[in-house]
Amino acid sequence: MGCCSGRCTLIFLCSIQLTVALERQVFDFLGYQWAPILVNFFHIIIVILGLFGTIQYRPRYIVVYIVWTALWVTWNVFIICFYLDVGGLTKESDLLTFNISAHHSWWSERGPGCVRREMTQPRVGTVDSQSYISVMGCLMEYQYIEVLHSGTQILIALLGFVYACYVISAITEEEDSCEYNDLTTHTHTSTPPK
């Protein structure tokens, strides 16, 4: 299998997928979204495994990558539904933070063009004060930025899925043809001359 085949394309797609996943991981860490952090972590490990399998001609690793890619697409569809409030899901819930913190998407307060204003509200009888944050003037609402992230992940994952299937079939076909050639060579040499 030459380098101009789907193998190089899969290596390229895995590299892009890894870069985009690392970028997403950073923003999920900034927003303290623990569920996406864990899923992104597994995704990064599986993409590295798929990259290794592609480079080293290890079909089992590529199969693991294929299975994970299907799960990854499902996760990103869930994220899109979550941020678009589809099917009883609501972006206002603490589902992605495991109810550990009150943080939400990092983009909710720091999106492109957003002006963030904090107002301190003193509490009566306590030394603590809470800040109310108002965000205005965003060029794009944060939920659409999250949907774009997930849509990009889905697109890259689907391309990776297709090329991984192609690489698996090419590796399997190559192994079968090598076994057939070995078998025919062995039978030709073992027949006695007349």
Stockholm file with secondary structure:
# STOCKHOLM 1.0

chainA/1-194         MGCCSGRCTLIFLCSIQLTVALERQVFDFLGYQWAPILVNFFHIIIVILGLFGTIQYRPRYIVVYIVWTALWVTWNVFIICFYLDVGGLTKESDLLTFNISAHHSWWSERGPGCVRREMTQPRVGTVDSQSYISVMGCLMEYQYIEVLHSGTQILIALLGFVYACYVISAITEEEDSCEYNDLTTHTHTSTPPK
#=GR chainA/1-194 SS CCTTSHHHHHHHHHHHHHHHHHHHHHHHHHTTCHHHHHHHHHHHHHHHHHHHHHHTTCHHHHHHHHHHHHHHHHHHHHHHHHHTTCTTCCTTSSGGGTTSCSCCCTHHHHSTTCEEEEEEEECTTSSCEEEEEEEECCSSCHHHHHHHHHHHHHHHHHHHHHHHHHHHHHHHHHHHHHHHHHHHHHHHHHSCCC
#=GC SS_cons         CCTTSHHHHHHHHHHHHHHHHHHHHHHHHHTTCHHHHHHHHHHHHHHHHHHHHHHTTCHHHHHHHHHHHHHHHHHHHHHHHHHTTCTTCCTTSSGGGTTSCSCCCTHHHHSTTCEEEEEEEECTTSSCEEEEEEEECCSSCHHHHHHHHHHHHHHHHHHHHHHHHHHHHHHHHHHHHHHHHHHHHHHHHHSCCC
//
